[in-house]
Amino acid sequence: MELLFNEQDIVDSVCVYTAEEEDANPEQVEVDLEFNPSSGFAATAIVHGRTIRLNEQDVIDAVAVYLRDYHQFIPESLLIELSFSEKEQFTASIQVRNQY
């Protein structure tokens, strides 16, 4: 099975992930996604006045945590690939392997 996340889904994932790490509510987190062809994906999250930098693996982990916490997926069964295009902006393709 394949799931597709749009930019807002990825932002929501980073909000949930950062809130869990920083003992906050997801609604308290502001997120800016970034893509640089030479360095890949990243995100900046602001919570409680602190700025937190997330690298590409952190963003991938955030998507896995979101799917675990809100949809009961097993993170180890997910293959998550981030992409960026001018037209669609940020997207994530999530391949779900057998969870049993």
Summary of the structure (lengths in Angstrom):
residues: 100
radius of gyration: 13.2
end to end distance: 13.8
largest distance: 41.5
contacts: 295
relative contact order: 0.23
helix: 38%
strand: 41%
